Amino acid sequence: MKVVLDPAAMAEMMDAACFYEEARVGLGVTFLATIEEAFKKVGHKPRLWPRLKGPFRRCLITGFPYGIIYRVDLDSVYVAAIMHLKRKPDYWTRRTKNTE
């Protein structure tokens, strides 16, 4: 399935990558590669990960404190957030009000 990112999720992903790259050269690139690999897995088997809230599921990112929050649609996977696991856990729900 095609993976479609909410613009805010894309911004979160890039912000985190920049943070990691500033912390250690190459770590931001590793973060993005890990996220891309997770997108492939989610696109291939979207129902593999557990439901988090309503129709949304969470795929944890190996090696980083992040999760991909997504919903399975008819022909795509909508990514609502690239969520840091230690921060305000429900902040992303505001984005989903108009997309359900």
VONUFI-490493 format. One line per 4 residues: number of its first residue (from 1); their letters; for each residue x negated, y negated, z negated of N, C-alpha, C. Coordinates in Angstrom, 1 decimal. Layout:
VONUFI-490493
NUM> a> X,Y,Z,X,Y,Z,X,Y,Z ~ ...
//
This chain:
VONUFI-490493
1> mkvv> -0.8,1.2,0.0,0.0,0.0,0.0,-0.9,-1.2,0.0 ~ -0.3,-2.3,0.6,-1.0,-3.6,0.6,-0.9,-4.2,-0.8 ~ -2.0,-4.8,-1.2,-2.1,-5.5,-2.5,-2.0,-7.0,-2.3 ~ -1.0,-7.6,-2.9,-0.8,-9.1,-2.7,-1.0,-9.8,-4.0
5> ldpa> -1.9,-10.7,-4.1,-2.2,-11.5,-5.3,-1.4,-12.8,-5.4 ~ -0.8,-13.0,-6.6,-0.2,-14.3,-6.9,-1.4,-15.3,-6.9 ~ -1.2,-16.5,-6.4,-2.3,-17.5,-6.4,-2.9,-17.7,-7.7 ~ -2.1,-17.6,-8.8,-2.7,-17.8,-10.1,-3.6,-16.6,-10.5
9> amae> -3.2,-15.4,-10.1,-4.0,-14.2,-10.3,-5.4,-14.3,-9.6 ~ -5.3,-14.8,-8.4,-6.6,-15.0,-7.6,-7.5,-16.0,-8.3 ~ -6.9,-17.1,-8.9,-7.6,-18.1,-9.6,-8.3,-17.5,-10.9 ~ -7.5,-16.7,-11.6,-8.0,-16.0,-12.8,-9.2,-15.1,-12.4
13> mmda> -9.1,-14.4,-11.3,-10.1,-13.5,-10.9,-11.4,-14.3,-10.6 ~ -11.3,-15.4,-9.9,-12.4,-16.1,-9.5,-13.0,-16.9,-10.7 ~ -12.2,-17.4,-11.6,-12.7,-18.0,-12.8,-13.5,-17.0,-13.6 ~ -13.0,-15.8,-13.8,-13.7,-14.8,-14.6,-15.1,-14.4,-13.9
17> acfy> -15.0,-14.3,-12.5,-16.2,-14.0,-11.8,-17.3,-15.1,-12.0 ~ -16.9,-16.3,-11.9,-17.8,-17.5,-12.1,-18.4,-17.4,-13.5 ~ -17.5,-17.2,-14.5,-18.0,-17.1,-15.9,-19.1,-16.0,-16.0 ~ -18.8,-14.8,-15.5,-19.8,-13.7,-15.6,-21.0,-14.0,-14.8
21> eear> -20.9,-14.7,-13.7,-22.1,-15.0,-12.9,-23.0,-16.0,-13.6 ~ -22.4,-17.0,-14.3,-23.1,-17.9,-15.1,-23.8,-17.3,-16.3 ~ -23.1,-16.3,-16.8,-23.7,-15.6,-18.0,-24.9,-14.8,-17.6 ~ -24.8,-14.1,-16.4,-25.9,-13.3,-16.0,-25.8,-13.1,-14.4
25> vglg> -26.9,-13.5,-13.8,-26.9,-13.4,-12.3,-26.5,-12.0,-11.9 ~ -25.6,-11.9,-11.0,-25.1,-10.6,-10.5,-23.9,-10.0,-11.2 ~ -23.7,-10.5,-12.4,-22.6,-9.9,-13.1,-21.2,-10.3,-12.6 ~ -21.1,-11.5,-12.0,-19.9,-11.9,-11.4,-19.6,-11.1,-10.1
29> vtfl> -20.6,-10.8,-9.4,-20.5,-9.9,-8.2,-20.0,-8.5,-8.6 ~ -20.6,-8.0,-9.7,-20.2,-6.7,-10.2,-18.8,-6.7,-10.6 ~ -18.4,-7.8,-11.3,-17.0,-7.9,-11.7,-16.0,-7.9,-10.5 ~ -16.3,-8.6,-9.5,-15.5,-8.6,-8.3,-15.5,-7.3,-7.6
33> atie> -16.6,-6.6,-7.5,-16.6,-5.3,-6.9,-15.8,-4.3,-7.7 ~ -15.8,-4.4,-9.0,-15.0,-3.5,-9.9,-13.5,-3.8,-9.7 ~ -13.2,-5.1,-9.6,-11.8,-5.4,-9.4,-11.3,-4.9,-8.0 ~ -12.2,-5.1,-7.0,-11.8,-4.6,-5.7,-11.6,-3.1,-5.7
37> eafk> -12.4,-2.4,-6.4,-12.2,-0.9,-6.5,-10.9,-0.6,-7.2 ~ -10.6,-1.3,-8.2,-9.3,-1.1,-8.9,-8.1,-1.4,-8.0 ~ -8.2,-2.5,-7.2,-7.2,-2.8,-6.2,-6.9,-1.6,-5.3 ~ -8.0,-1.0,-4.8,-7.9,0.1,-3.9,-7.1,1.3,-4.6
41> kvgh> -7.5,1.5,-5.8,-6.8,2.6,-6.6,-5.4,2.3,-6.8 ~ -5.1,1.1,-7.2,-3.7,0.7,-7.4,-2.9,0.7,-6.1 ~ -3.5,0.3,-5.0,-2.8,0.4,-3.7,-2.6,1.8,-3.2 ~ -3.5,2.7,-3.6,-3.4,4.1,-3.2,-2.4,4.9,-4.0
45> kprl> -2.4,4.7,-5.4,-1.5,5.4,-6.3,-0.9,4.4,-7.3 ~ 0.0,3.5,-6.9,0.4,2.4,-7.7,1.2,2.9,-9.0 ~ 1.8,4.0,-9.0,2.6,4.5,-10.1,1.8,5.3,-11.1 ~ 0.5,5.3,-10.9,-0.4,6.1,-11.8,-0.5,5.4,-13.2
49> wprl> -0.5,4.1,-13.3,-0.7,3.4,-14.5,0.6,3.2,-15.2 ~ 0.5,3.1,-16.6,1.8,2.9,-17.4,2.5,1.6,-17.2 ~ 3.8,1.6,-17.4,4.5,0.4,-17.4,4.1,-0.5,-18.6 ~ 4.1,-1.8,-18.5,3.8,-2.7,-19.5,5.0,-3.4,-20.0
53> kgpf> 5.7,-4.0,-19.1,6.9,-4.8,-19.4,7.8,-4.8,-18.2 ~ 9.0,-4.3,-18.3,9.9,-4.3,-17.2,9.3,-3.4,-16.0 ~ 9.3,-4.0,-14.8,8.8,-3.2,-13.7,7.2,-3.3,-13.6 ~ 6.6,-4.1,-14.5,5.2,-4.4,-14.4,4.3,-3.3,-15.1
57> rrcl> 3.2,-3.0,-14.4,2.3,-2.0,-14.9,0.9,-2.7,-15.2 ~ 0.0,-2.0,-15.9,-1.3,-2.5,-16.2,-2.4,-1.5,-15.9 ~ -3.3,-1.9,-15.0,-4.5,-1.1,-14.7,-5.7,-1.7,-15.4 ~ -6.3,-1.0,-16.3,-7.5,-1.5,-17.0,-8.7,-1.5,-16.1
61> itgf> -9.5,-2.5,-16.3,-10.7,-2.7,-15.5,-11.9,-2.1,-16.2 ~ -12.5,-1.1,-15.6,-13.7,-0.4,-16.3,-14.8,-1.3,-16.5 ~ -15.3,-1.4,-17.7,-16.5,-2.2,-18.0,-16.3,-3.7,-18.3 ~ -15.0,-4.1,-18.2,-14.7,-5.5,-18.5,-13.4,-5.6,-19.3
65> pygi> -13.2,-6.6,-20.1,-12.0,-6.7,-20.9,-10.8,-7.3,-20.1 ~ -10.5,-6.8,-19.0,-9.5,-7.3,-18.1,-8.5,-6.2,-17.7 ~ -7.3,-6.6,-17.3,-6.4,-5.6,-16.7,-5.7,-6.3,-15.6 ~ -5.3,-5.5,-14.6,-4.5,-6.0,-13.5,-3.1,-5.7,-13.8
69> iyrv> -2.3,-6.8,-13.8,-0.9,-6.7,-14.1,-0.2,-6.8,-12.8 ~ 0.6,-5.7,-12.4,1.2,-5.6,-11.1,2.6,-5.0,-11.1 ~ 3.3,-5.2,-10.0,4.6,-4.6,-9.8,4.6,-3.9,-8.4 ~ 5.2,-2.7,-8.4,5.3,-2.0,-7.1,6.5,-2.4,-6.4
73> dlds> 6.4,-3.0,-5.2,7.5,-3.4,-4.4,7.7,-2.3,-3.3 ~ 8.6,-2.5,-2.4,8.9,-1.5,-1.3,7.7,-1.2,-0.5 ~ 7.0,-2.2,0.0,5.8,-1.9,0.9,4.5,-2.6,0.5 ~ 4.5,-3.0,-0.8,3.3,-3.7,-1.3,3.2,-3.6,-2.8
77> vyva> 2.1,-4.0,-3.3,1.9,-4.2,-4.7,1.6,-5.6,-5.0 ~ 2.5,-6.2,-5.9,2.3,-7.6,-6.2,1.6,-7.8,-7.5 ~ 0.4,-8.4,-7.5,-0.4,-8.6,-8.6,-0.1,-10.0,-9.2 ~ 0.5,-9.9,-10.5,0.9,-11.2,-11.2,-0.2,-11.8,-11.9
81> aimh> -1.2,-11.0,-12.4,-2.2,-11.6,-13.2,-3.5,-10.6,-13.3 ~ -4.6,-11.3,-13.4,-5.8,-10.6,-13.8,-6.0,-11.0,-15.2 ~ -5.5,-10.3,-16.2,-5.4,-10.7,-17.6,-6.6,-10.3,-18.4 ~ -7.1,-11.3,-19.2,-8.1,-11.0,-20.2,-7.3,-10.3,-21.3
85> lkrk> -7.8,-9.2,-21.8,-7.1,-8.4,-22.8,-7.1,-8.9,-24.2 ~ -7.9,-9.9,-24.5,-8.0,-10.5,-25.8,-7.3,-11.8,-26.0 ~ -6.6,-12.3,-24.9,-6.0,-13.6,-24.9,-4.5,-13.4,-24.7 ~ -3.7,-14.3,-25.3,-2.2,-14.4,-25.1,-1.7,-13.4,-24.2
89> pdyw> -1.3,-12.2,-24.7,-0.9,-11.1,-23.9,0.3,-11.3,-22.9 ~ 1.2,-12.2,-23.3,2.4,-12.3,-22.4,2.5,-13.6,-21.6 ~ 1.4,-14.3,-21.5,1.4,-15.6,-20.7,1.8,-15.4,-19.3 ~ 1.5,-14.3,-18.7,1.8,-14.0,-17.3,3.3,-13.8,-17.0
93> trrt> 4.1,-13.6,-18.0,5.5,-13.3,-17.7,6.2,-14.5,-17.1 ~ 5.7,-15.7,-17.4,6.3,-16.9,-16.8,6.2,-16.9,-15.3 ~ 5.2,-16.3,-14.7,5.0,-16.2,-13.3,6.0,-15.3,-12.6 ~ 6.6,-14.4,-13.4,7.4,-13.3,-12.7,8.9,-13.6,-12.7
97> knte> 9.3,-14.7,-13.3,10.7,-15.1,-13.4,11.4,-15.2,-12.0 ~ 10.6,-15.8,-11.0,11.2,-16.0,-9.7,10.8,-14.9,-8.7 ~ 10.1,-13.8,-9.2,9.7,-12.8,-8.2,10.4,-11.5,-8.5 ~ 11.2,-11.4,-9.5,11.8,-10.1,-9.8,13.1,-9.8,-8.9
//
